[in-house]
């Protein structure tokens, strides 16, 4: 993974020193909160309902054990003993004291981490496939490209105070595990008919109050053109994007209002102007970056220990069936550690759990970890013979839940428990759904089913692209939860269809139960997933289950 050079270290050190002085001025009253706000946002510091919140960047979701141990230190020393992993592959601390934030940033800098551009109207943390560098279906590791974009965008003078935030994702696999089509701009590494590797570029995706699926603006971009082309896209949007209404300031609205063909023509014109200024330094930098992402020297050898445990231990077998994914080396596996034990807060990990995961990565995982946008932690390279011992340690620390991709593997934003923008609770709803279906012992029979919950219309919980999406809203001072069905976060991305009127807080879990019960009744067979069933039969049977009284009145 990428390691800071002298320039990186000097840049972050200077930035932290600047912010320490700004914090001191805020504390002594020299800066008002309004004056301080743009300065703290540039350094990942929010003011939430109850306290400040620090959002730390985990670029494209990659960490090593030393970095994870430092995240544990921050949780233990300066917060309340835990951190919250987000759908942007970052981690948030919800209770830091303002006076402690500079010390937290200095501790991060010691292990090559920071909080720069995790907030504000700028280019945010670049995200990527959480199986990057390990997946059997990827064309190449997308992280060097993500790192190139991160370095180019960090402190870019033209893009620090734009109309709104701008999110970029990079992928290189057959399966989309980075929700590429829901980003302002997505880079997909592809090959053309001649066998050349380049990039497919998508723009105009996004969720929030106006969800849209990204559109292809360039089907094949040569490698050397990547940065000037991205700069052209962002420049065009920065110039013509809406600034009269912050809810219409995202590039998805610009693409919608102008049309993809007009945007493409403007980007091509801008690209023709700035392309000559990129004289190859970016490609030299990419070549240097790639040296940081050389795959580890994988162990070889038998997997007898794994085979024996798989046959003999049903608990291990259930975990292996749900939490392991195919690695490009047959004697290794990709391990997804669920931090969604039934009834727990999705995405929350204690300092102790972080240290356990760091130790396991150092011992069994070639010192590599990933954070997924699904709010779980991945060890991308684990030899199969080590899996039984790893699983035993995970179980000891509440990390052995076998539920990846199942109904309790819920994505949820912090909601009204923390967020100043939220209009409803999300965490308790997620906890109750997971607990209920654990009680029913139906998870494995149900199979792959993605529930995603947002506590407000900003959709940080990605509810629009969930198989079952839940959006919490305020209706005359009362929490009301809307349900959408049929969303999809993969390469066949789709926005879910609203089922009908919302449900009260105490009605939402029974409503989900009725949806799932209907699915189990009408699916063709045990292998037909919820999404496949929904696409086959449509909304009608689920609507009948959700609103039986309304159906009776119509009849």
SULMO-V406460 format. One record per residue. N is the residue number from 1. SS is DSSP state (a for helix, b for strand, c for the rest). OMEGA is omega as a letter, one per 20 degrees, with the letter a starting at -180 (999 if undefined). D_FIRST is the distance of its C-alpha to the first C-alpha in whole Angstrom. Layout:
n=N ss=SS omega=OMEGA d_first=D_FIRST
n=N ss=SS omega=OMEGA d_first=D_FIRST
//
This chain:
n=1 ss=c omega=a d_first=0
n=2 ss=c omega=r d_first=4
n=3 ss=c omega=a d_first=6
n=4 ss=c omega=r d_first=10
n=5 ss=c omega=a d_first=13
n=6 ss=a omega=r d_first=16
n=7 ss=a omega=r d_first=17
n=8 ss=a omega=a d_first=15
n=9 ss=a omega=a d_first=16
n=10 ss=a omega=a d_first=19
n=11 ss=a omega=a d_first=19
n=12 ss=a omega=r d_first=18
n=13 ss=a omega=r d_first=21
n=14 ss=a omega=a d_first=23
n=15 ss=a omega=r d_first=23
n=16 ss=a omega=r d_first=23
n=17 ss=a omega=r d_first=26
n=18 ss=a omega=a d_first=28
n=19 ss=a omega=r d_first=27
n=20 ss=a omega=r d_first=28
n=21 ss=a omega=r d_first=32
n=22 ss=a omega=r d_first=32
n=23 ss=a omega=r d_first=32
n=24 ss=a omega=r d_first=34
n=25 ss=a omega=r d_first=37
n=26 ss=a omega=a d_first=36
n=27 ss=a omega=a d_first=37
n=28 ss=c omega=r d_first=40
n=29 ss=c omega=r d_first=41
n=30 ss=c omega=r d_first=41
n=31 ss=c omega=r d_first=39
n=32 ss=c omega=r d_first=40
n=33 ss=a omega=r d_first=38
n=34 ss=a omega=r d_first=38
n=35 ss=a omega=a d_first=37
n=36 ss=a omega=a d_first=34
n=37 ss=a omega=a d_first=33
n=38 ss=a omega=r d_first=31
n=39 ss=a omega=r d_first=29
n=40 ss=a omega=r d_first=28
n=41 ss=a omega=r d_first=27
n=42 ss=c omega=a d_first=25
n=43 ss=c omega=r d_first=23
n=44 ss=c omega=a d_first=23
n=45 ss=b omega=r d_first=26
n=46 ss=b omega=r d_first=28
n=47 ss=b omega=a d_first=32
n=48 ss=c omega=a d_first=32
n=49 ss=c omega=a d_first=36
n=50 ss=c omega=a d_first=36
n=51 ss=c omega=r d_first=33
n=52 ss=b omega=r d_first=30
n=53 ss=b omega=r d_first=27
n=54 ss=b omega=r d_first=24
n=55 ss=b omega=a d_first=21
n=56 ss=b omega=a d_first=17
n=57 ss=c omega=r d_first=15
n=58 ss=c omega=a d_first=12
n=59 ss=a omega=a d_first=10
n=60 ss=a omega=r d_first=10
n=61 ss=a omega=a d_first=11
n=62 ss=b omega=r d_first=7
n=63 ss=b omega=r d_first=8
n=64 ss=c omega=a d_first=8
n=65 ss=a omega=r d_first=12
n=66 ss=a omega=r d_first=12
n=67 ss=a omega=r d_first=12
n=68 ss=a omega=r d_first=14
n=69 ss=a omega=r d_first=16
n=70 ss=a omega=r d_first=17
n=71 ss=a omega=r d_first=17
n=72 ss=a omega=r d_first=20
n=73 ss=a omega=r d_first=21
n=74 ss=a omega=a d_first=22
n=75 ss=a omega=a d_first=24
n=76 ss=a omega=a d_first=26
n=77 ss=a omega=a d_first=27
n=78 ss=a omega=r d_first=27
n=79 ss=c omega=a d_first=27
n=80 ss=c omega=r d_first=29
n=81 ss=c omega=r d_first=27
n=82 ss=b omega=r d_first=25
n=83 ss=b omega=a d_first=23
n=84 ss=b omega=r d_first=23
n=85 ss=b omega=a d_first=20
n=86 ss=c omega=r d_first=21
n=87 ss=c omega=r d_first=21
n=88 ss=c omega=a d_first=19
n=89 ss=c omega=r d_first=16
n=90 ss=c omega=r d_first=16
n=91 ss=b omega=a d_first=18
n=92 ss=b omega=r d_first=22
n=93 ss=b omega=a d_first=24
n=94 ss=b omega=a d_first=28
n=95 ss=b omega=a d_first=30
n=96 ss=b omega=r d_first=29
n=97 ss=c omega=a d_first=31
n=98 ss=a omega=a d_first=31
n=99 ss=a omega=a d_first=32
n=100 ss=a omega=a d_first=29
n=101 ss=a omega=r d_first=26
n=102 ss=a omega=r d_first=26
n=103 ss=a omega=r d_first=25
n=104 ss=a omega=a d_first=22
n=105 ss=a omega=r d_first=20
n=106 ss=a omega=r d_first=21
n=107 ss=a omega=r d_first=19
n=108 ss=a omega=a d_first=16
n=109 ss=a omega=a d_first=16
n=110 ss=c omega=r d_first=16
n=111 ss=c omega=r d_first=12
n=112 ss=c omega=r d_first=11
n=113 ss=c omega=a d_first=12
n=114 ss=c omega=r d_first=16
n=115 ss=c omega=a d_first=18
n=116 ss=c omega=r d_first=19
n=117 ss=c omega=r d_first=20
n=118 ss=c omega=r d_first=20
n=119 ss=c omega=r d_first=24
n=120 ss=c omega=a d_first=26
n=121 ss=c omega=a d_first=27
n=122 ss=c omega=r d_first=24
n=123 ss=b omega=a d_first=21
n=124 ss=c omega=r d_first=20
n=125 ss=c omega=r d_first=16
n=126 ss=c omega=a d_first=15
n=127 ss=b omega=a d_first=14
n=128 ss=b omega=r d_first=14
n=129 ss=c omega=a d_first=14
n=130 ss=c omega=r d_first=13
n=131 ss=c omega=a d_first=13
n=132 ss=c omega=r d_first=11
n=133 ss=c omega=a d_first=10
n=134 ss=c omega=a d_first=13
n=135 ss=b omega=r d_first=16
n=136 ss=c omega=a d_first=19
n=137 ss=c omega=a d_first=20
n=138 ss=b omega=r d_first=17
n=139 ss=c omega=r d_first=18
n=140 ss=c omega=r d_first=15
n=141 ss=c omega=a d_first=11
n=142 ss=c omega=a d_first=12
n=143 ss=a omega=r d_first=8
n=144 ss=a omega=r d_first=9
n=145 ss=a omega=r d_first=12
n=146 ss=a omega=r d_first=12
n=147 ss=a omega=r d_first=10
n=148 ss=a omega=r d_first=13
n=149 ss=a omega=r d_first=15
n=150 ss=a omega=a d_first=14
n=151 ss=a omega=r d_first=14
n=152 ss=a omega=a d_first=18
n=153 ss=a omega=a d_first=19
n=154 ss=c omega=r d_first=18
n=155 ss=c omega=r d_first=22
n=156 ss=c omega=a d_first=23
n=157 ss=c omega=a d_first=27
n=158 ss=c omega=a d_first=28
n=159 ss=c omega=r d_first=26
n=160 ss=c omega=a d_first=26
n=161 ss=c omega=a d_first=30
n=162 ss=c omega=a d_first=30
n=163 ss=c omega=r d_first=33
n=164 ss=c omega=r d_first=30
n=165 ss=c omega=a d_first=26
n=166 ss=b omega=a d_first=24
n=167 ss=c omega=a d_first=22
n=168 ss=b omega=r d_first=19
n=169 ss=b omega=a d_first=17
n=170 ss=b omega=r d_first=16
n=171 ss=b omega=a d_first=16
n=172 ss=c omega=a d_first=17
n=173 ss=b omega=r d_first=19
n=174 ss=c omega=r d_first=23
n=175 ss=c omega=r d_first=22
n=176 ss=c omega=r d_first=21
n=177 ss=c omega=a d_first=19
n=178 ss=c omega=a d_first=18
n=179 ss=c omega=a d_first=22
n=180 ss=a omega=a d_first=22
n=181 ss=a omega=r d_first=26
n=182 ss=a omega=a d_first=26
n=183 ss=c omega=r d_first=24
n=184 ss=c omega=r d_first=25
n=185 ss=b omega=r d_first=23
n=186 ss=b omega=r d_first=21
n=187 ss=b omega=r d_first=20
n=188 ss=b omega=a d_first=20
n=189 ss=b omega=a d_first=19
n=190 ss=b omega=r d_first=22
n=191 ss=b omega=r d_first=24
n=192 ss=c omega=a d_first=28
n=193 ss=c omega=r d_first=31
n=194 ss=c omega=a d_first=31
n=195 ss=c omega=r d_first=27
n=196 ss=c omega=r d_first=25
n=197 ss=b omega=r d_first=22
n=198 ss=b omega=a d_first=22
n=199 ss=b omega=r d_first=22
n=200 ss=b omega=a d_first=24
n=201 ss=b omega=r d_first=25
n=202 ss=b omega=r d_first=26
n=203 ss=b omega=r d_first=28
n=204 ss=c omega=r d_first=30
n=205 ss=c omega=r d_first=28
n=206 ss=b omega=a d_first=28
n=207 ss=c omega=r d_first=30
n=208 ss=c omega=a d_first=32
n=209 ss=c omega=r d_first=36
n=210 ss=c omega=a d_first=36
n=211 ss=c omega=r d_first=33
n=212 ss=b omega=r d_first=33
n=213 ss=c omega=a d_first=31
n=214 ss=c omega=a d_first=29
n=215 ss=b omega=r d_first=31
n=216 ss=b omega=r d_first=30
n=217 ss=b omega=r d_first=30
n=218 ss=b omega=a d_first=29
n=219 ss=b omega=r d_first=29
n=220 ss=b omega=a d_first=27
n=221 ss=b omega=r d_first=25
n=222 ss=b omega=a d_first=25
n=223 ss=a omega=a d_first=21
n=224 ss=a omega=a d_first=22
n=225 ss=a omega=a d_first=24
n=226 ss=a omega=a d_first=21
n=227 ss=a omega=r d_first=21
n=228 ss=a omega=a d_first=25
n=229 ss=a omega=r d_first=26
n=230 ss=a omega=r d_first=23
n=231 ss=a omega=r d_first=25
n=232 ss=a omega=r d_first=28
n=233 ss=a omega=a d_first=28
n=234 ss=a omega=r d_first=27
n=235 ss=a omega=r d_first=30
n=236 ss=a omega=r d_first=32
n=237 ss=a omega=a d_first=32
n=238 ss=a omega=a d_first=32
n=239 ss=a omega=a d_first=35
n=240 ss=a omega=r d_first=37
n=241 ss=c omega=a d_first=35
n=242 ss=c omega=r d_first=38
n=243 ss=c omega=r d_first=38
n=244 ss=c omega=a d_first=41
n=245 ss=c omega=a d_first=40
n=246 ss=a omega=r d_first=36
n=247 ss=a omega=r d_first=37
n=248 ss=a omega=a d_first=37
n=249 ss=c omega=a d_first=34
n=250 ss=c omega=a d_first=32
n=251 ss=a omega=r d_first=31
n=252 ss=a omega=r d_first=32
n=253 ss=a omega=r d_first=36
n=254 ss=a omega=r d_first=36
n=255 ss=a omega=a d_first=35
n=256 ss=a omega=a d_first=37
n=257 ss=a omega=a d_first=40
n=258 ss=a omega=a d_first=40
n=259 ss=c omega=a d_first=39
n=260 ss=a omega=a d_first=36
n=261 ss=a omega=r d_first=38
n=262 ss=a omega=r d_first=39
n=263 ss=a omega=r d_first=35
n=264 ss=a omega=a d_first=34
n=265 ss=a omega=r d_first=37
n=266 ss=a omega=r d_first=36
n=267 ss=a omega=r d_first=32
n=268 ss=a omega=r d_first=33
n=269 ss=a omega=r d_first=36
n=270 ss=a omega=r d_first=33
n=271 ss=a omega=r d_first=31
n=272 ss=a omega=a d_first=34
n=273 ss=a omega=a d_first=34
n=274 ss=a omega=a d_first=31
n=275 ss=a omega=a d_first=29
n=276 ss=a omega=a d_first=31
n=277 ss=a omega=r d_first=29
n=278 ss=c omega=a d_first=26
n=279 ss=c omega=r d_first=26
n=280 ss=c omega=a d_first=23
n=281 ss=a omega=a d_first=21
n=282 ss=a omega=r d_first=19
n=283 ss=a omega=r d_first=18
n=284 ss=a omega=r d_first=18
n=285 ss=a omega=r d_first=15
n=286 ss=a omega=r d_first=13
n=287 ss=a omega=r d_first=14
n=288 ss=a omega=r d_first=12
n=289 ss=a omega=a d_first=9
n=290 ss=a omega=r d_first=9
n=291 ss=a omega=r d_first=9
n=292 ss=a omega=a d_first=5
n=293 ss=a omega=r d_first=5
n=294 ss=c omega=a d_first=8
n=295 ss=c omega=r d_first=9
n=296 ss=c omega=r d_first=10
n=297 ss=c omega=a d_first=14
n=298 ss=c omega=r d_first=16
n=299 ss=c omega=r d_first=19
n=300 ss=c omega=r d_first=22
n=301 ss=c omega=a d_first=25
n=302 ss=c omega=r d_first=28
n=303 ss=c omega=a d_first=27
n=304 ss=a omega=a d_first=31
n=305 ss=a omega=r d_first=30
n=306 ss=a omega=a d_first=28
n=307 ss=a omega=a d_first=31
n=308 ss=a omega=a d_first=34
n=309 ss=a omega=a d_first=32
n=310 ss=a omega=a d_first=32
n=311 ss=a omega=a d_first=35
n=312 ss=a omega=a d_first=37
n=313 ss=c omega=a d_first=35
n=314 ss=a omega=r d_first=35
n=315 ss=a omega=r d_first=33
n=316 ss=a omega=a d_first=30
n=317 ss=a omega=r d_first=31
n=318 ss=a omega=r d_first=31
n=319 ss=a omega=a d_first=28
n=320 ss=a omega=a d_first=27
n=321 ss=a omega=a d_first=28
n=322 ss=a omega=a d_first=27
n=323 ss=a omega=r d_first=23
n=324 ss=b omega=r d_first=22
n=325 ss=b omega=a d_first=21
n=326 ss=b omega=r d_first=21
n=327 ss=b omega=r d_first=18
n=328 ss=c omega=r d_first=18
n=329 ss=c omega=a d_first=19
n=330 ss=c omega=a d_first=22
n=331 ss=c omega=r d_first=22
n=332 ss=b omega=r d_first=19
n=333 ss=b omega=r d_first=19
n=334 ss=b omega=a d_first=17
n=335 ss=b omega=r d_first=18
n=336 ss=b omega=r d_first=19
n=337 ss=b omega=r d_first=20
n=338 ss=c omega=r d_first=23
n=339 ss=c omega=r d_first=23
n=340 ss=c omega=r d_first=27
n=341 ss=c omega=a d_first=29
n=342 ss=c omega=a d_first=32
n=343 ss=c omega=r d_first=34
n=344 ss=c omega=r d_first=31
n=345 ss=c omega=r d_first=29
n=346 ss=c omega=r d_first=27
n=347 ss=c omega=a d_first=23
n=348 ss=b omega=r d_first=24
n=349 ss=b omega=r d_first=23
n=350 ss=b omega=r d_first=24
n=351 ss=a omega=r d_first=23
n=352 ss=a omega=a d_first=24
n=353 ss=a omega=r d_first=22
n=354 ss=a omega=r d_first=19
n=355 ss=a omega=r d_first=19
n=356 ss=a omega=a d_first=20
n=357 ss=a omega=r d_first=17
n=358 ss=a omega=r d_first=15
n=359 ss=a omega=r d_first=18
n=360 ss=a omega=r d_first=17
n=361 ss=a omega=a d_first=14
n=362 ss=a omega=a d_first=14
n=363 ss=a omega=a d_first=17
n=364 ss=a omega=a d_first=17
n=365 ss=c omega=r d_first=13
n=366 ss=c omega=r d_first=11
n=367 ss=c omega=r d_first=10
n=368 ss=c omega=r d_first=8
n=369 ss=b omega=r d_first=10
n=370 ss=b omega=r d_first=11
n=371 ss=b omega=r d_first=14
n=372 ss=c omega=r d_first=16
n=373 ss=c omega=r d_first=19
n=374 ss=c omega=r d_first=21
n=375 ss=c omega=r d_first=20
n=376 ss=c omega=a d_first=19
n=377 ss=b omega=a d_first=16
n=378 ss=b omega=r d_first=15
n=379 ss=b omega=a d_first=14
n=380 ss=b omega=a d_first=12
n=381 ss=b omega=r d_first=13
n=382 ss=b omega=r d_first=17
n=383 ss=b omega=a d_first=19
n=384 ss=a omega=a d_first=23
n=385 ss=a omega=a d_first=24
n=386 ss=a omega=a d_first=23
n=387 ss=a omega=r d_first=23
n=388 ss=a omega=r d_first=27
n=389 ss=a omega=r d_first=26
n=390 ss=a omega=a d_first=23
n=391 ss=a omega=r d_first=25
n=392 ss=a omega=r d_first=28
n=393 ss=a omega=r d_first=26
n=394 ss=a omega=a d_first=24
n=395 ss=a omega=a d_first=28
n=396 ss=a omega=a d_first=29
n=397 ss=c omega=r d_first=27
n=398 ss=c omega=a d_first=28
n=399 ss=c omega=a d_first=25
n=400 ss=c omega=a d_first=26
n=401 ss=c omega=a d_first=28
n=402 ss=c omega=a d_first=28
n=403 ss=c omega=a d_first=28
n=404 ss=c omega=a d_first=25
n=405 ss=c omega=a d_first=27
n=406 ss=c omega=a d_first=30
n=407 ss=c omega=r d_first=33
n=408 ss=c omega=r d_first=31
n=409 ss=c omega=a d_first=28
n=410 ss=c omega=r d_first=29
n=411 ss=b omega=r d_first=27
n=412 ss=b omega=r d_first=28
n=413 ss=c omega=r d_first=28
n=414 ss=c omega=r d_first=29
n=415 ss=a omega=a d_first=33
n=416 ss=a omega=r d_first=36
n=417 ss=a omega=a d_first=35
n=418 ss=c omega=a d_first=33
n=419 ss=c omega=r d_first=32
n=420 ss=c omega=a d_first=35
n=421 ss=c omega=a d_first=35
n=422 ss=c omega=r d_first=35
n=423 ss=c omega=r d_first=39
n=424 ss=c omega=r d_first=39
n=425 ss=c omega=r d_first=37
n=426 ss=c omega=a d_first=34
n=427 ss=a omega=a d_first=33
n=428 ss=a omega=r d_first=36
n=429 ss=a omega=r d_first=37
n=430 ss=a omega=a d_first=33
n=431 ss=a omega=a d_first=34
n=432 ss=a omega=r d_first=38
n=433 ss=a omega=a d_first=37
n=434 ss=a omega=r d_first=35
n=435 ss=a omega=a d_first=37
n=436 ss=a omega=a d_first=40
n=437 ss=a omega=r d_first=38
n=438 ss=a omega=r d_first=38
n=439 ss=a omega=a d_first=41
n=440 ss=a omega=a d_first=42
n=441 ss=c omega=a d_first=40
n=442 ss=c omega=a d_first=40
n=443 ss=a omega=a d_first=36
n=444 ss=a omega=r d_first=35
n=445 ss=a omega=r d_first=38
n=446 ss=a omega=a d_first=37
n=447 ss=c omega=a d_first=34
n=448 ss=c omega=r d_first=31
n=449 ss=c omega=a d_first=32
n=450 ss=c omega=r d_first=30
n=451 ss=b omega=r d_first=32
n=452 ss=b omega=a d_first=30
n=453 ss=b omega=r d_first=32
n=454 ss=b omega=r d_first=32
n=455 ss=c omega=r d_first=34
n=456 ss=c omega=a d_first=35
n=457 ss=c omega=r d_first=35
n=458 ss=c omega=r d_first=32
n=459 ss=c omega=r d_first=31
n=460 ss=c omega=r d_first=27
n=461 ss=c omega=r d_first=28
n=462 ss=c omega=a d_first=28
n=463 ss=a omega=a d_first=31
n=464 ss=a omega=a d_first=32
n=465 ss=a omega=r d_first=30
n=466 ss=c omega=r d_first=31
n=467 ss=c omega=r d_first=33
n=468 ss=b omega=a d_first=35
n=469 ss=b omega=r d_first=35
n=470 ss=b omega=r d_first=36
n=471 ss=b omega=r d_first=37
n=472 ss=b omega=a d_first=38
n=473 ss=b omega=r d_first=41
n=474 ss=b omega=r d_first=44
n=475 ss=b omega=r d_first=47
n=476 ss=c omega=r d_first=50
n=477 ss=c omega=a d_first=48
n=478 ss=b omega=r d_first=47
n=479 ss=b omega=a d_first=44
n=480 ss=b omega=a d_first=44
n=481 ss=b omega=r d_first=41
n=482 ss=b omega=r d_first=41
n=483 ss=b omega=r d_first=40
n=484 ss=b omega=a d_first=38
n=485 ss=b omega=r d_first=38
n=486 ss=c omega=r d_first=36
n=487 ss=c omega=a d_first=33
n=488 ss=b omega=a d_first=30
n=489 ss=c omega=a d_first=27
n=490 ss=c omega=a d_first=26
n=491 ss=c omega=r d_first=26
n=492 ss=c omega=a d_first=30
n=493 ss=c omega=r d_first=30
n=494 ss=b omega=r d_first=33
n=495 ss=c omega=a d_first=34
n=496 ss=c omega=a d_first=36
n=497 ss=b omega=a d_first=40
n=498 ss=b omega=a d_first=42
n=499 ss=c omega=a d_first=44
n=500 ss=c omega=a d_first=47
n=501 ss=c omega=a d_first=48
n=502 ss=c omega=a d_first=45
n=503 ss=b omega=r d_first=46
n=504 ss=b omega=a d_first=46
n=505 ss=a omega=a d_first=44
n=506 ss=a omega=r d_first=46
n=507 ss=a omega=a d_first=46
n=508 ss=a omega=r d_first=43
n=509 ss=a omega=r d_first=42
n=510 ss=a omega=r d_first=45
n=511 ss=a omega=r d_first=44
n=512 ss=a omega=r d_first=41
n=513 ss=a omega=r d_first=43
n=514 ss=a omega=r d_first=46
n=515 ss=a omega=a d_first=43
n=516 ss=a omega=r d_first=41
n=517 ss=a omega=r d_first=45
n=518 ss=a omega=r d_first=46
n=519 ss=a omega=a d_first=43
n=520 ss=a omega=r d_first=44
n=521 ss=a omega=a d_first=47
n=522 ss=a omega=r d_first=47
n=523 ss=c omega=a d_first=44
n=524 ss=c omega=a d_first=45
n=525 ss=c omega=a d_first=43
n=526 ss=c omega=a d_first=41
n=527 ss=c omega=a d_first=38
n=528 ss=c omega=a d_first=39
n=529 ss=c omega=r d_first=36
n=530 ss=a omega=a d_first=37
n=531 ss=a omega=r d_first=36
n=532 ss=a omega=r d_first=38
n=533 ss=a omega=r d_first=41
n=534 ss=a omega=a d_first=40
n=535 ss=a omega=r d_first=40
n=536 ss=a omega=a d_first=43
n=537 ss=a omega=a d_first=45
n=538 ss=c omega=a d_first=44
n=539 ss=c omega=a d_first=45
n=540 ss=a omega=a d_first=49
n=541 ss=a omega=r d_first=49
n=542 ss=a omega=r d_first=46
n=543 ss=a omega=r d_first=48
n=544 ss=a omega=r d_first=51
n=545 ss=a omega=a d_first=49
n=546 ss=a omega=a d_first=48
n=547 ss=c omega=a d_first=51
n=548 ss=a omega=a d_first=54
n=549 ss=a omega=r d_first=57
n=550 ss=a omega=r d_first=56
n=551 ss=a omega=r d_first=56
n=552 ss=a omega=a d_first=60
n=553 ss=a omega=r d_first=61
n=554 ss=a omega=a d_first=60
n=555 ss=c omega=999 d_first=62
//
